[in-house]
Every structure is written in C-alpha cells, then in structure tokens.
Amino acid sequence: MARRKKAAQRKPRRTRSSSDRPPSDRRGRRTPRAEVPRHRAAEGGLVRGTLAVHPAGYGFVEAEVGDTVVFVPPGQLGGALDGDTVLVSWRAAARGREGYVRSVLARQRTRVTGVLVRRGRDWFVEPDDPRMARFEVRALGRVPKSYGGQLVVGSIVDYPLPGNEAMTVEVDRLLGRPGSLAAEEAKILVEHDIDDTFPPEVEDEAASVPSQLRRADREDREDLTDLPFMTIDPHDARDFDDAVCVELLGKDPKRARMRVHVAVADVSHYVRPGTAIDAEARRRSFSTYLPDRAVPMLPEVLSAGICSLVPRRDRCAMVVTMDIDARGNVVRSKVRAAVIHSRKRLAYEQVAGELAGRRKLPAAVRERIVLLRAAADRLRRVRLRRGAIELSLPESRILLDEDDPHRIRRIYSARASREIARAYNLIEEFMLAANEAVARLAAEHDLPVIYRIHDKPDEARVARFAAAAEFLGVSCDPQKLSTPKGVRRFLDAVEDHDKREVLHGLLLRAMAQAEYDVVNIGHFALAAPTYVHFTSPIRRYPDLVTHRVIKRFLAARGRPSGGGAALPYPHRKEAATWAHHASARERQSAGAEQDAKALFAAAYMRDRIGDRIQGTITGIVDTGIFVRLDDPFVDGMVRREQLERRTRETWEADELGIFLTGLRSHRILGLGDRVCVEVTDASVHRRQVDLAFIEKLDG
C-alpha cells in the first residue's frame, strides 16, 4: 500500500457507476440530460443504466438500481455510444433479458480519436476505438492537408441518431503519426478525458501565485519552525506534500510516549473556492502518472513551488500531532494550521541505508530516523492486530533513457528490497495514522468531509476466490473472509506458499473498490471504522476538501486555522457530488496509467518478437490465457486458437475461470502454472502483446 505520489508506479479498480450525474465536457461544462425517475429502472420492461458496447456491435446495459442486465443486439443501440446513460426497453428471451435502446439520457463520450482520411472533397475520421467502427465520422469545416493520414482528436458536434450511424466532429488537435509512442500516449489521455495543459484562465491565476511566504500568510497559524521536520520521498521527487517529525516524551525509547508531527502542504491557503484553479483541480481530481511524465492536478508553480515543503524554506502547513503510547495507541491528537521549516530532504534509499546500519548521515539525522521507525513500528503493530490487510503484489517499473523519454531501456518487477520497503512503510504508517486521526475528528463532530470508504467483499466474489484457492491447494472458508481479521489470518497462512502472489492477486480481485462518499461505512482493508484522505492535497482533490472543512471547524473553536473562518462548509449534497465525481475520475486516472504502461510494454516487446520467455498464468478467459512474463515483466495473451493448434487439443474453461481442461488428454492448465511462451506480436495500437504457447513447465 505504498504511497503513489511522485512517479508512474501506481495502480489502483472498479467502483460503482457514476452515471447518476451528468457528465462534464473537457472544460467542466455540464451536458443536458432528460430527467427520468430512478424508480423507473425497477419497472417491468424498462431499465435505466449504463451501456457497455462490444466491438462486434452488440451491448449490455447494467441497471443503476438493482442487478438487472439487459442484452442489446446489433442494430438496436439507437445511436448510443459506449458509456452512455440510456433507457432500454426489454423482454424476456431464451438467454435472459433482451431489448433495445429507447433513448439516450446522457452522453459520456465527447471526443473521438482516429486517423484523418480524405474521401473526395470531404475529410473523415476513422475511429481507432473498435467500438466506434460502425460509425461514419465526418470532419466539419476546413482541415489542414498536412493532417491527412495522421492521428487526430475531434470534438463531437452531432451525435448519431436511431437509424443513422453517422457523426460529425470538429478536429481540435493533431496528435501525430499513428503508432508513435507520443501520439498513442496523447490518445490515451484523450480517451480518459485527461488534459495535459491548463486552460488560459488557470495559467493566468497561477502566474499571480507568490513564490515566497508573505507576512499575511503567517497569520492565524502556530509557529512550528523550531521543530526538526524533514521530508522523505523518492530520489527524483519534485513536489513534497508531507514532512514528519518525532519527539520522545521521556527517557526510555521502549516505554515512553512518542509525539509524532505530520505536516501536510496547506494547498487550501492558495487554492480558494470559486477560482479557476479550484474548478480545474476539482474537474481533474487527481494527478495522473505516466511512464515518462506526470499530468498534475495543480499548476507547477503550486505543486512544485509555494505549496511544496522544500527544505530550508518556511511553508504553510496543516499539522496533525499524535501522542503514541508504548502499545502503539494514539492517545491524543490535534490538528492545527502552522508554519513549518523543513530541515532536511531525504530519499528512501538514504533512510533504508541508515536503518540497515550504513552510517552516512549526521548522527542527529540518523537518531531521528531510528526514532521515527520505532514510532512507525508501534503504529503498525496496532494496525495488524486489528486486522489491516496488506497484499504483496509486484508492479512493473519502466526504465526510460535519460536523454530520450520514449526510448525504453528495461521493464522489470518492482520487488522492493526489505530495506527499501521498511523505509517506504515508515512514511506510510504516519500518513495512515494522520488520515485516521482527522477522520475521527470529522466523525465525532459530524463534519461534511469526503470519506474514503471500502466496503466488505461481495459474497459471490469471495466464494469464487475460495474455489480458486482450493484449486491452488489452499483450503479457504469464505465465511471467514467476511472480516478483516479473517482475511489477515488467511494471508498469514499463505505467507510461504509457492503461489502466494497469485493468491494475493486473486484476493485483490475479490475485494471491493475503495471510493469516496459523504456517508461513512468504514474502511475494510484498513480495518478502520472511519478514514479520510488528508495527506496529499497536491495530487488529490478530496484531500483539499477535507483541509477546508477542518480549517473551518478549527476557526469556529478559536484555534489556529490559517484563515479558516472565510471558508464555508460545503453543503452535503454538494460534497456528495464532488465525492462521486472524484471516484469516477480516480478510475479514469488509473485507467490512463494502466493503458500507458501497456502501451510502453507493447512498444518495448516489438524488438523481442520470436523470443521464448518463461512466465506465469495469471488469468483465464474464453478467448485464451493471460501470462505474466518473468523478464521483461510484461503481460501478454495466448489466444485459444493458437493454444489448440500448438497442443492439438480442444480446451474447455471451467465456469469460474480457474483452469482449462484438455478434452482429449484431460491435461490441466490453471492459474499460477508456469509456462514457456514465444512472443509472436506486439501491437502498439492495441497495446497488447500476443504470445504462443510452447510448453507447461514442471514445478
């Protein structure tokens, strides 16, 4: 659960639908939508929901209320696009509910990407999304001839209508040559509605942001510049949104209380409600981290400038102070607006070295690191005792050439050493504790914050996981996985299992998606009754909202709030809208990050076609098997038809997608099996690596 804050090495999953609110276009304007009562979804014959379109031309509508799913055959989509909110009429059919799109209630897609081609005197865009292939997309107005044959993005002017599979777009931007990394990466951002430039009005406001602390900025704040704060971040970090400090309240390091201070950049001091910067930050909601760059939520003058807790500069911060007893319990906590002065900037590698006994830093700094680790250990013991869940899942790291960011040098598994992991965890424990402390304060006083919630796992998914675990040789009672402690005990039991990573991956898929909401239901994975995001307002908008609410609360009680009296509480309905939008934007940001990694992986594997590489089966679907290669650490797919040609065997998948059975030989290919495959193709356009099955490996 390491922090995903500076580099493109984070992944986040699916949450509930966001189709109950109107979509925004790329500048935050709301598109109109017809009002259809939600209860209509439950009426016989009518369902309101979100359309998912298959490249073959059919689709499925998942109801907003209940678990109804309606199949929509080809020709019955009524001009609807993938992701649209629709009203569908249905009837009972042999294989379930089948129907047609009666009306489109809200459009999700506002832009189209594809190759610009000329036919006669007119220009057309050939969409590269196979789900859009059935449409004729005409380009409106004059288009430069140089754009011909190039990848472009166009804003939709006219949507298709029932019986008229045609669209009109206005070409906005040239992305570049199809198949080039730069153009394909730009296309990913368009697909996920992520802008890599800021609107002019945001740039204008950012230009007026101060570069140094002013006298007025210090008002209504505690002066904590005498505390020895320091930042601990990746070595290539550019923005520093948190700093830590620890005090020993006694002489015995094992028994005395410890006081931990977590300082978080006070972004809310510079990003005010009603400004263009705030509106754009809310629209984006997150920073997005690609293999070669970051697309920030805030302009750089804020994220890497006045808001960043750089060393040897006074900075505005919100500080959470916690007293921790010898057992690891937070016995006292408080929040305040302050001015801090970071004394030192450290990289995780430096901290890891000091904890391992390699003494390279000054003695005073080393002593603070050791004390910080001791405090973090106390907090960690309490978290694990109550059942906090930690999954060990390696991520891929993409190493790029320093001189050419589109030249990929290596893709490898990010298996952090135990030393580095302890350094990351040191900061992680303090961030978790600070977030919980603020959440407890918010819950106690019923403040309108945006909670970070994580529901318990769905029973059907847990049952499926238990069946998969049984196949892998691990007995698992689904009932015991309904509590965090039960999951924790299971993870402890498989700690030394040879297919531990596969089990962790399957368990992750069985878990619910964490999301944002104004209704607190607790956080299952953290085994926490209440939780908020507070510690990363530079890259997450919900944190910024929480800061404002807490500052307003502090001002009402006469405590240092950094001008919180001028910040009104958000209305709960307004906060709920922000929460739902943030959940949707989190999925978009995570999707862009995953697609970009897949893109770079496909580009890298173009030079490995013909290579035979060992790997592990990580997924089984009707069309084939997914294999994660050992080195390079990328994912690819063996298609069913290739597998059957190679083995001269017909393979049948079980209902749960756990294994394939050869109908003639009764051989088994299952999750976690080791195989040797050959790289047969790598498509940058499809962001996919195709593999050929060679053999199953022993052991």
Legacy VTK file of the C-alpha trace (Angstrom):
# vtk DataFile Version 3.0
C-alpha trace
ASCII
DATASET POLYDATA
POINTS 699 float
0.000 0.000 0.000
2.957 2.202 -0.660
2.196 5.828 -1.490
1.719 6.592 -5.144
2.792 10.163 -5.241
5.699 11.044 -7.459
6.364 8.505 -10.185
4.259 6.481 -12.550
4.205 3.329 -10.480
0.751 3.036 -9.111
-2.342 1.107 -9.945
-5.449 1.438 -8.485
-10.014 -0.928 -9.803
-13.713 -0.798 -10.457
-16.251 1.020 -8.314
-19.907 1.792 -8.571
-21.299 3.563 -11.600
-21.115 7.325 -11.838
-23.977 7.522 -14.350
-26.329 9.160 -11.864
-24.768 12.535 -12.569
-24.396 14.471 -15.794
-21.010 14.067 -17.484
-18.664 17.004 -17.901
-17.033 18.012 -21.125
-13.321 18.730 -21.127
-13.757 22.210 -19.657
-16.222 21.157 -16.968
-19.439 22.203 -18.745
-22.422 20.012 -17.942
-24.246 18.313 -20.798
-28.050 18.322 -20.564
-29.933 15.179 -19.822
-33.527 14.142 -19.637
-34.969 13.593 -16.203
-36.129 10.002 -15.750
-37.157 8.921 -12.248
-34.849 6.306 -10.775
-37.745 4.076 -9.785
-38.437 3.526 -13.483
-35.404 1.209 -13.542
-37.306 -1.217 -11.380
-40.457 -1.222 -13.541
-41.126 -4.201 -15.757
-39.832 -3.717 -19.262
-37.801 -0.550 -18.630
-34.271 -0.190 -17.296
-32.149 2.885 -16.877
-28.439 2.207 -16.829
-25.025 2.425 -18.452
-24.356 0.916 -21.871
-21.244 -1.173 -22.493
-20.647 -1.773 -26.210
-18.723 -4.722 -27.652
-16.624 -4.246 -30.830
-18.910 -6.794 -32.526
-21.750 -4.265 -32.367
-23.887 -5.543 -29.507
-24.021 -4.237 -25.959
-25.160 -4.716 -22.388
-26.988 -2.269 -20.149
-26.335 -2.569 -16.420
-29.127 -1.038 -14.369
-28.337 1.818 -11.983
-30.658 0.228 -9.417
-30.539 -3.495 -8.708
-28.555 -6.120 -10.581
-30.547 -6.176 -13.845
-28.503 -6.621 -17.042
-30.090 -6.338 -20.496
-28.525 -7.649 -23.713
-28.849 -5.250 -26.676
-28.297 -6.986 -30.043
-26.613 -5.325 -33.060
-28.777 -2.727 -34.732
-30.710 -1.973 -31.542
-28.317 0.522 -29.926
-30.333 3.502 -31.133
-27.363 5.788 -31.722
-25.980 5.213 -28.218
-22.243 5.027 -27.598
-20.253 3.055 -25.070
-20.601 4.593 -21.617
-23.830 6.476 -22.354
-26.654 6.519 -19.820
-29.662 5.046 -21.592
-33.235 3.936 -21.102
-33.732 0.468 -22.549
-36.933 -1.482 -23.158
-36.576 -5.220 -22.633
-38.395 -8.518 -22.818
-37.632 -11.996 -21.568
-35.614 -14.076 -24.044
-34.140 -17.560 -24.106
-30.857 -16.427 -22.551
-32.157 -13.659 -20.307
-33.342 -10.096 -20.813
-33.022 -8.692 -24.328
-34.043 -5.264 -25.543
-33.339 -2.060 -27.443
-32.190 1.425 -26.503
-35.280 3.576 -26.243
-33.483 6.861 -25.560
-30.091 8.279 -24.654
-30.284 10.180 -21.371
-26.682 11.366 -21.062
-23.666 11.236 -23.328
-20.405 10.080 -21.800
-18.078 10.482 -24.788
-17.390 13.999 -26.029
-14.347 13.368 -28.243
-13.203 10.899 -30.891
-9.663 9.908 -31.840
-8.631 8.308 -35.114
-6.794 8.664 -38.409
-7.895 11.525 -40.658
-8.544 10.446 -44.256
-9.880 12.219 -47.321
-12.654 10.848 -49.494
-13.337 13.066 -52.454
-13.663 16.599 -51.146
-14.564 15.610 -47.615
-12.492 14.606 -44.601
-13.396 11.711 -42.354
-12.015 10.326 -39.112
-11.553 6.566 -38.977
-12.040 5.852 -35.254
-9.356 3.706 -33.672
-11.748 2.506 -30.962
-13.246 -0.722 -32.375
-16.484 0.053 -30.532
-16.855 3.091 -32.822
-16.056 1.266 -36.063
-19.699 1.131 -37.180
-19.963 4.919 -37.384
-19.174 7.193 -40.298
-17.406 10.151 -38.701
-17.305 13.254 -40.874
-14.881 16.088 -40.069
-16.508 19.506 -40.047
-15.024 22.606 -41.705
-11.594 23.154 -43.179
-8.804 20.801 -42.170
-5.106 21.341 -42.989
-3.927 18.948 -45.698
-0.905 18.080 -43.563
-3.250 16.372 -41.103
-4.112 13.685 -43.639
-3.074 10.201 -42.545
-2.269 11.484 -39.062
-3.845 10.702 -35.696
-6.223 13.473 -34.639
-8.754 14.216 -31.932
-12.109 15.784 -32.668
-14.940 17.115 -30.505
-18.315 15.593 -31.287
-20.656 18.161 -32.829
-23.511 15.873 -33.878
-24.164 12.507 -32.264
-25.633 9.520 -34.141
-29.392 9.095 -34.190
-31.507 5.928 -34.294
-31.198 4.502 -37.793
-28.444 6.969 -38.754
-24.991 5.666 -37.842
-23.205 8.929 -38.673
-21.420 11.503 -36.559
-19.868 14.906 -37.111
-16.750 16.113 -35.322
-14.663 19.240 -35.316
-10.945 18.437 -35.475
-9.306 20.052 -32.450
-5.785 18.765 -32.388
-3.142 16.844 -34.290
-1.719 14.036 -32.155
0.942 12.757 -34.558
1.942 9.710 -36.527
-0.157 6.601 -35.812
1.896 4.041 -33.920
4.344 6.546 -32.429
4.614 6.489 -28.647
3.973 10.219 -28.323
0.794 10.118 -30.412
-0.537 6.936 -28.831
0.112 8.250 -25.333
-1.663 11.501 -26.171
-4.574 9.406 -27.441
-4.777 7.608 -24.088
-5.181 10.932 -22.295
-7.967 11.919 -24.686
-9.724 8.580 -24.193
-9.723 9.088 -20.431
-10.635 12.796 -20.636
-7.354 13.960 -19.137
-5.896 17.263 -20.351
-2.136 17.728 -20.243
-2.393 21.511 -20.485
-4.234 24.005 -18.302
-6.846 26.467 -19.603
-5.605 30.062 -20.110
-7.624 31.360 -17.154
-5.886 28.842 -14.862
-2.466 29.803 -16.188
-3.304 33.474 -15.613
-4.262 32.850 -11.986
-1.197 30.662 -11.439
1.045 33.484 -12.656
-0.064 35.607 -9.706
0.733 32.976 -7.052
3.512 34.187 -4.690
6.837 32.380 -4.660
7.636 33.105 -1.007
5.722 33.263 2.256
4.327 36.721 2.999
3.649 38.261 6.401
-0.102 37.826 5.917
0.375 34.121 5.236
1.737 33.619 8.757
-1.354 34.983 10.479
-3.681 32.663 12.396
-1.020 29.933 12.481
1.230 28.357 15.092
4.928 28.858 14.557
6.426 25.345 14.457
9.607 26.317 12.641
11.687 25.179 15.631
10.653 21.526 15.114
13.135 19.474 13.033
10.785 18.444 10.224
12.198 16.534 7.268
10.789 15.089 4.061
11.319 11.507 2.876
10.475 10.890 -0.784
11.680 9.151 -3.965
15.038 10.485 -5.109
13.505 12.092 -8.231
10.560 13.763 -6.478
9.781 17.350 -7.433
6.921 18.155 -5.075
6.939 17.466 -1.354
3.486 17.367 0.188
4.345 15.990 3.624
7.069 16.236 6.259
7.472 14.398 9.554
8.964 14.994 12.968
9.099 12.905 16.167
9.758 13.710 19.837
10.448 11.228 22.645
8.401 12.249 25.700
10.627 10.542 28.247
13.962 8.799 28.572
13.121 5.168 27.776
12.627 4.715 23.971
10.686 1.486 24.567
8.237 2.737 27.206
7.975 6.478 26.864
5.301 8.108 24.772
6.259 9.476 21.396
4.849 12.609 19.800
4.683 12.472 16.013
4.004 15.566 13.910
2.793 15.092 10.325
2.897 18.322 8.328
0.884 18.446 5.099
1.171 21.185 2.480
-1.611 23.738 3.013
-2.809 23.842 -0.584
-6.158 25.297 0.527
-4.376 28.503 1.518
-3.540 29.194 -2.131
-6.345 27.370 -3.960
-9.530 29.159 -2.991
-13.131 28.126 -3.741
-14.591 29.915 -6.736
-11.282 30.346 -8.566
-10.412 28.910 -11.965
-7.597 26.882 -10.403
-10.025 25.290 -7.951
-12.592 24.488 -10.657
-9.928 22.828 -12.806
-8.496 20.923 -9.839
-11.966 19.627 -8.981
-12.553 18.605 -12.611
-9.267 16.703 -12.745
-9.486 15.486 -9.121
-6.170 13.619 -9.425
-2.704 13.853 -10.835
-2.013 11.147 -13.410
1.386 9.453 -13.590
2.577 8.109 -16.932
5.834 6.239 -17.561
7.523 9.334 -18.989
5.773 12.225 -17.234
3.097 13.366 -14.819
-0.104 15.218 -15.649
-0.630 17.261 -12.455
-3.855 18.301 -10.784
-2.378 21.720 -9.986
-0.093 24.036 -11.993
3.589 23.512 -11.285
4.040 26.888 -9.580
1.815 25.487 -6.831
2.663 21.761 -6.777
6.434 22.204 -7.043
6.594 25.792 -5.791
4.912 27.597 -2.919
2.919 24.543 -1.721
5.859 22.154 -1.769
7.558 21.580 1.599
11.039 22.119 0.200
13.986 22.172 2.619
15.232 25.383 4.175
12.080 27.355 3.329
9.198 28.408 5.562
5.934 26.942 4.336
2.248 26.955 5.316
1.089 23.548 6.504
-1.690 21.722 8.256
-0.085 19.719 11.073
-1.527 16.611 12.704
0.124 15.923 16.064
-0.326 12.492 17.676
0.850 11.120 21.018
1.548 7.377 20.768
1.850 5.184 23.852
4.145 2.169 24.228
1.462 -0.191 22.888
1.041 1.872 19.717
-2.277 3.513 20.558
-2.856 7.135 19.558
-3.930 8.501 22.936
-4.145 12.158 21.908
-4.245 14.027 18.618
-4.855 17.544 17.390
-4.840 19.427 14.098
-3.711 22.995 13.551
-2.607 25.411 10.865
1.052 26.239 11.196
4.221 27.468 9.587
6.995 24.873 9.391
10.579 24.811 8.186
11.841 21.516 6.755
15.439 20.960 7.827
16.316 18.058 5.565
15.272 16.338 2.364
15.923 12.586 2.377
15.404 9.880 -0.230
14.013 6.463 0.690
17.339 4.889 -0.223
19.135 7.054 2.350
16.659 6.139 5.069
16.931 2.450 4.174
20.707 2.633 4.459
20.624 4.253 7.884
18.100 1.702 9.195
20.362 -1.070 7.888
23.346 0.328 9.797
25.187 2.016 6.926
26.006 5.281 8.662
26.408 8.044 6.104
24.208 10.796 7.517
24.929 13.076 10.509
24.304 11.443 13.878
21.384 13.759 14.735
19.595 12.872 11.486
20.244 9.171 11.991
18.825 9.321 15.524
15.638 10.940 14.236
15.281 8.248 11.546
15.648 5.457 14.113
13.102 7.112 16.404
10.683 7.589 13.510
10.985 3.909 12.647
10.291 2.957 16.266
7.137 5.100 16.290
6.025 3.617 12.967
6.557 0.098 14.338
4.224 0.886 17.227
1.507 2.080 14.863
1.985 -0.868 12.540
1.581 -3.438 15.333
-1.791 -1.953 16.246
-2.958 -1.934 12.619
-2.046 -5.560 12.075
-3.615 -6.645 15.375
-6.961 -5.200 14.380
-6.784 -6.981 11.004
-5.411 -4.477 8.459
-4.896 -6.203 5.109
-1.641 -5.930 3.195
-1.311 -7.560 -0.227
2.110 -8.197 -1.718
1.763 -7.541 -5.442
4.801 -6.649 -7.552
4.337 -3.814 -10.023
6.128 -3.254 -13.280
8.653 -0.453 -13.498
9.557 1.107 -16.814
13.103 2.424 -17.042
13.475 5.104 -19.726
16.556 6.574 -21.305
17.533 9.838 -19.607
18.100 11.599 -22.936
15.132 10.116 -24.807
11.993 9.582 -22.695
10.445 7.428 -25.425
13.351 5.006 -25.518
12.616 2.128 -23.152
15.681 0.578 -21.584
14.048 -2.038 -19.358
10.744 -3.239 -17.877
11.190 -5.105 -14.626
9.392 -6.248 -11.495
9.433 -3.663 -8.733
10.183 -6.042 -5.901
11.486 -3.642 -3.310
14.156 -4.961 -1.008
13.201 -5.399 2.619
15.303 -2.338 3.471
13.547 -0.090 0.935
10.151 -1.477 1.919
10.799 -0.535 5.562
11.731 2.981 4.504
8.527 3.396 2.492
6.460 1.892 5.284
7.895 4.370 7.775
6.145 7.222 5.970
3.103 5.121 5.098
2.327 4.422 8.756
2.382 8.105 9.645
0.160 9.056 6.707
-2.363 6.357 7.620
-2.372 7.445 11.259
-2.797 11.120 10.349
-5.691 10.333 7.996
-7.392 8.278 10.700
-6.902 10.993 13.313
-8.572 13.576 11.065
-11.361 11.107 10.218
-12.076 10.519 13.916
-12.328 14.262 14.449
-14.686 14.634 11.471
-16.909 11.741 12.559
-17.062 12.929 16.184
-18.307 16.378 15.130
-20.324 15.261 12.083
-18.292 17.396 9.690
-19.172 17.352 5.957
-15.920 15.752 4.805
-15.476 13.299 1.950
-14.702 9.911 3.472
-12.519 7.272 1.894
-14.624 4.129 2.220
-14.013 0.473 1.439
-16.921 -1.939 1.633
-16.664 -5.576 2.652
-16.170 -8.102 -0.178
-19.126 -9.361 -2.207
-20.128 -12.868 -1.115
-20.196 -14.241 -4.671
-16.687 -12.953 -5.374
-15.391 -14.378 -2.126
-16.914 -17.773 -2.976
-15.207 -17.658 -6.361
-11.905 -16.797 -4.705
-12.279 -19.691 -2.258
-12.791 -22.085 -5.174
-9.668 -20.733 -6.891
-7.660 -21.066 -3.675
-8.835 -24.674 -3.346
-7.568 -25.374 -6.870
-4.207 -23.912 -5.867
-4.047 -26.232 -2.860
-5.203 -23.884 -0.108
-8.316 -24.587 1.958
-10.355 -21.456 2.473
-13.655 -20.872 4.286
-15.470 -17.985 2.514
-17.311 -17.090 5.721
-14.027 -16.313 7.444
-13.123 -13.776 4.754
-16.053 -11.550 5.683
-13.988 -9.729 8.316
-10.595 -8.016 8.067
-9.151 -10.309 10.755
-10.292 -13.350 8.802
-8.551 -12.096 5.673
-5.478 -11.251 7.737
-5.304 -14.802 9.116
-5.629 -16.252 5.618
-2.757 -14.089 4.338
-0.600 -15.172 7.258
-1.375 -18.828 6.453
-0.198 -18.500 2.816
2.841 -16.351 3.590
5.246 -19.091 2.443
3.048 -20.642 -0.271
4.781 -21.012 -3.647
1.787 -19.375 -5.386
1.429 -16.602 -2.835
1.487 -13.819 -5.429
-1.256 -15.469 -7.489
-3.389 -15.843 -4.361
-2.816 -12.208 -3.455
-3.811 -11.131 -6.960
-6.992 -13.210 -6.888
-7.888 -11.845 -3.454
-7.437 -8.315 -4.736
-9.970 -9.015 -7.498
-12.423 -10.354 -4.908
-12.204 -7.207 -2.803
-14.434 -4.170 -3.280
-13.055 -0.969 -4.749
-12.252 1.827 -2.345
-14.099 5.016 -3.221
-15.214 8.405 -1.926
-18.516 9.167 -0.216
-20.009 11.516 2.354
-21.596 8.525 4.093
-19.069 6.758 6.285
-19.160 2.949 6.222
-15.564 2.451 7.338
-12.561 1.052 5.522
-12.497 -2.752 5.331
-8.909 -3.208 4.144
-7.526 -0.909 6.843
-9.887 -2.363 9.475
-10.654 1.260 10.314
-14.113 2.456 11.411
-13.525 5.821 9.758
-10.987 7.114 7.265
-10.379 10.180 5.095
-7.720 11.333 2.673
-5.910 14.337 4.126
-2.201 13.937 3.422
-1.911 14.575 -0.358
-3.838 17.720 -1.348
-1.313 18.461 -4.113
-2.452 15.431 -6.112
-5.960 14.557 -4.775
-8.938 16.895 -4.622
-10.796 15.095 -1.785
-7.837 15.913 0.490
-8.211 19.588 -0.390
-11.913 19.489 0.526
-11.068 17.852 3.870
-8.496 20.575 4.612
-11.090 23.295 4.066
-13.648 21.612 6.301
-11.130 21.079 9.105
-9.903 24.678 8.882
-13.467 25.960 9.133
-14.018 23.731 12.179
-10.835 24.997 13.848
-11.793 28.619 13.210
-15.185 28.102 14.856
-13.383 26.975 18.006
-10.829 29.753 18.036
-7.893 27.529 17.156
-5.144 28.332 14.612
-6.849 27.733 11.268
-4.910 29.692 8.667
-7.914 31.828 7.747
-10.459 29.046 8.063
-13.206 31.470 9.118
-13.503 32.577 5.492
-14.130 29.013 4.284
-17.801 27.986 4.428
-18.728 24.357 4.978
-19.796 22.690 1.733
-23.392 21.559 1.548
-23.580 17.792 1.964
-25.279 17.349 -1.407
-22.510 19.387 -2.999
-19.860 17.332 -1.209
-21.614 14.137 -2.333
-21.411 15.307 -5.942
-17.698 16.003 -5.528
-17.189 12.584 -3.937
-18.908 10.722 -6.765
-17.016 12.761 -9.360
-13.716 12.003 -7.621
-14.470 8.265 -7.636
-15.146 8.402 -11.367
-12.046 10.485 -12.051
-9.944 8.089 -9.990
-10.997 5.289 -12.333
-10.165 7.420 -15.347
-6.750 8.342 -13.986
-5.952 4.743 -13.037
-7.148 3.561 -16.439
-4.869 6.024 -18.202
-1.907 4.891 -16.103
-2.587 1.228 -16.848
-3.108 1.843 -20.568
0.098 3.862 -20.762
2.057 1.044 -19.136
0.533 -1.435 -21.588
1.446 0.899 -24.456
5.090 1.163 -23.409
5.226 -2.590 -22.814
3.965 -3.291 -26.345
6.479 -0.845 -27.801
9.309 -2.495 -25.893
8.293 -6.000 -26.961
8.439 -5.176 -30.671
12.140 -5.984 -30.501
11.515 -9.252 -28.657
9.302 -10.981 -31.242
10.471 -14.576 -31.602
11.929 -14.742 -28.090
10.933 -17.616 -25.839
10.314 -16.495 -22.264
9.053 -18.132 -19.101
6.062 -16.775 -17.231
3.056 -17.459 -15.008
-0.606 -17.869 -15.959
-2.491 -15.032 -14.270
-5.893 -15.167 -15.947
-8.155 -17.481 -17.932
-10.999 -16.329 -20.193
-12.981 -17.894 -23.020
-10.652 -16.433 -25.639
-7.381 -17.583 -24.074
-4.947 -17.287 -21.183
-3.066 -14.317 -19.795
0.599 -14.828 -18.983
2.877 -12.533 -16.980
6.418 -12.850 -18.269
9.323 -13.054 -15.837
11.741 -10.788 -17.696
10.759 -8.444 -19.170
7.966 -8.092 -16.647
5.028 -7.601 -19.022
1.641 -9.223 -19.581
0.636 -11.000 -22.770
-2.077 -13.279 -24.077
-2.103 -16.740 -25.623
-5.227 -16.958 -27.753
-7.357 -20.101 -27.544
-6.990 -20.948 -31.239
-3.187 -20.794 -31.030
-3.167 -22.940 -27.897
-5.307 -25.579 -29.596
-3.155 -25.592 -32.753
0.004 -25.971 -30.711
-1.288 -28.732 -28.452
-3.622 -30.397 -30.989
-6.165 -30.343 -28.243
-9.563 -28.827 -27.546
-9.574 -26.910 -24.287
-12.570 -26.101 -22.129
-12.632 -23.453 -19.409
-14.327 -24.058 -16.073
-17.162 -21.757 -15.062
-15.026 -19.781 -12.611
-12.118 -19.120 -14.957
-9.648 -21.030 -12.805
-8.344 -23.657 -15.222
-8.588 -25.132 -18.729
-9.093 -28.860 -19.290
-7.920 -30.713 -22.392
-10.923 -32.748 -23.547
-8.784 -35.473 -25.138
-5.857 -35.773 -22.742
-7.523 -34.317 -19.597
-4.440 -32.159 -19.082
-4.920 -29.077 -16.898
-3.689 -25.519 -17.411
-4.548 -23.380 -14.406
-3.872 -20.152 -12.608
-0.376 -19.984 -11.222
1.029 -22.591 -13.627
4.477 -21.934 -15.002
4.720 -21.936 -18.798
7.129 -21.180 -21.619
5.756 -18.943 -24.379
7.005 -17.260 -27.532
6.405 -13.605 -28.376
4.562 -13.524 -31.724
3.348 -9.939 -31.993
3.346 -6.624 -30.137
0.748 -4.083 -31.188
1.265 -0.512 -30.050
-2.138 0.412 -31.458
-3.904 -2.337 -29.482
-1.489 -2.026 -26.511
-1.232 -5.786 -26.446
1.441 -8.467 -26.576
0.486 -11.718 -28.320
2.102 -14.966 -27.214
2.289 -18.528 -28.480
2.152 -21.438 -26.054
5.268 -23.636 -26.097
5.002 -25.867 -23.039
3.961 -26.159 -19.445
6.905 -26.195 -17.072
7.345 -28.606 -14.186
7.053 -27.382 -10.609
LINES 2 701
12 0 1 2 3 4 5 6 7 8 9 10 11
687 12 13 14 15 16 17 18 19 20 21 22 23 24 25 26 27 28 29 30 31 32 33 34 35 36 37 38 39 40 41 42 43 44 45 46 47 48 49 50 51 52 53 54 55 56 57 58 59 60 61 62 63 64 65 66 67 68 69 70 71 72 73 74 75 76 77 78 79 80 81 82 83 84 85 86 87 88 89 90 91 92 93 94 95 96 97 98 99 100 101 102 103 104 105 106 107 108 109 110 111 112 113 114 115 116 117 118 119 120 121 122 123 124 125 126 127 128 129 130 131 132 133 134 135 136 137 138 139 140 141 142 143 144 145 146 147 148 149 150 151 152 153 154 155 156 157 158 159 160 161 162 163 164 165 166 167 168 169 170 171 172 173 174 175 176 177 178 179 180 181 182 183 184 185 186 187 188 189 190 191 192 193 194 195 196 197 198 199 200 201 202 203 204 205 206 207 208 209 210 211 212 213 214 215 216 217 218 219 220 221 222 223 224 225 226 227 228 229 230 231 232 233 234 235 236 237 238 239 240 241 242 243 244 245 246 247 248 249 250 251 252 253 254 255 256 257 258 259 260 261 262 263 264 265 266 267 268 269 270 271 272 273 274 275 276 277 278 279 280 281 282 283 284 285 286 287 288 289 290 291 292 293 294 295 296 297 298 299 300 301 302 303 304 305 306 307 308 309 310 311 312 313 314 315 316 317 318 319 320 321 322 323 324 325 326 327 328 329 330 331 332 333 334 335 336 337 338 339 340 341 342 343 344 345 346 347 348 349 350 351 352 353 354 355 356 357 358 359 360 361 362 363 364 365 366 367 368 369 370 371 372 373 374 375 376 377 378 379 380 381 382 383 384 385 386 387 388 389 390 391 392 393 394 395 396 397 398 399 400 401 402 403 404 405 406 407 408 409 410 411 412 413 414 415 416 417 418 419 420 421 422 423 424 425 426 427 428 429 430 431 432 433 434 435 436 437 438 439 440 441 442 443 444 445 446 447 448 449 450 451 452 453 454 455 456 457 458 459 460 461 462 463 464 465 466 467 468 469 470 471 472 473 474 475 476 477 478 479 480 481 482 483 484 485 486 487 488 489 490 491 492 493 494 495 496 497 498 499 500 501 502 503 504 505 506 507 508 509 510 511 512 513 514 515 516 517 518 519 520 521 522 523 524 525 526 527 528 529 530 531 532 533 534 535 536 537 538 539 540 541 542 543 544 545 546 547 548 549 550 551 552 553 554 555 556 557 558 559 560 561 562 563 564 565 566 567 568 569 570 571 572 573 574 575 576 577 578 579 580 581 582 583 584 585 586 587 588 589 590 591 592 593 594 595 596 597 598 599 600 601 602 603 604 605 606 607 608 609 610 611 612 613 614 615 616 617 618 619 620 621 622 623 624 625 626 627 628 629 630 631 632 633 634 635 636 637 638 639 640 641 642 643 644 645 646 647 648 649 650 651 652 653 654 655 656 657 658 659 660 661 662 663 664 665 666 667 668 669 670 671 672 673 674 675 676 677 678 679 680 681 682 683 684 685 686 687 688 689 690 691 692 693 694 695 696 697 698
